[in-house]
Amino acid sequence: APNAIEIKAELGTVYLLLRDFPRAEACFSQVLATAPDHTATLHNLGNLLKLQGNPVEALKLLTRARVLAPHFLPTFYLYISTLLELERYQQAYDELMEIKQLVGDKAEVEHGIATALQKLDRPYEALPYYHSALRLLATDANTWDNLGTCQQELSEYTEARRCYDKAIELAPANPVPRWHRSLLNLLTGRYAEGWSEYELRLQGVDYAYRQHPFPQWSGENLTNKAILVYAEQGIGDEIMFSSCIPDLMSQAREVIIECTPKLAPIFQRSFPKATVFGVDQKTASPWIREWTKKIDYCIPIGSLPSHF
């Protein structure tokens, strides 16, 4: 039955669950070409586009799906998470408060309101909604983690740590709560624990850092070795972490630094024995080809404090 819409829609769903995005998108597109108001497919294709990093197009499909099925909560929750990703916090908050009047107390709605308020720099107002969400669903690790970040914003560090520990207990395989706890540890001077878990930033799906073709340095002897230190995060972070470069230079035969272009002159003056290349983090490294056989290790600059 090659023209059966429901079968094609379900097949697309299977491909989506398998994370075979090209085949899933092909199925969903075929369904919508024949049945443009197929709400389940609008939802699923919106989810796919969101997963692929295209929240703008995802929102268009989810908005259509909401018009067709305004009370289907899974689409509403996906729609709200897309608004939050697009930083449309006030709109998310307004729509969540409206849906709350219709559906009553739902953990997902309470959590969404709290998240929107926190993003609007209203953490005191967010707290009761996080607590309400946990009263409705106390086993949700994501809510515990977000409550921890809210408590941390309010300088309630003991409570924040308790929330992170609870989130880790509930979802030990999720690196995000441990990453947030690492920031709290650094903030409160627990450096040994903090720098160790700070490495979890490299596992985040939203964390973009350059992939260089060299082994990552994890403390090996650097005598007669050359190591590349490369930029990550913002300019302020580069400057802060560069305080560890002299320690690295004392161990390695040669240090190569790849930094944000506007920092290259000051880094070259500060570390005259290093080789410095100024390259934007989002572009290719034009210098790399000539150095491929000369570099033994590499390390993102934010990982230096875990060694020094």
Secondary structure, DSSP 8 states (H G I E B T S, - for coil): -TT-HHHHHHHHHHHHHTT-HHHHHHHHHHHHHH-TT-HHHHHHHHHHHHHTT-HHHHHHHHHHHHHHSTT-HHHHHHHHHHHHHTT-HHHHHHHHHHHHHHH---HHHHHHHHHHHHHTT-HHHHHHHHHHHHHH-TT-HHHHHHHHHHHHHTT-HHHHHHHHHHHHHH-TT-HHHHHHHHHHHHHTT-HHHHHHHHGGGGG-TT------SS-B-SS---TT-EEEEE--S-HHHHHHHGGGHHHHHTT-SEEEEEE-GGGHHHHHHH-TTSEEEE--TTS--TTHHHHTTT--EEEEGGGGGGT-
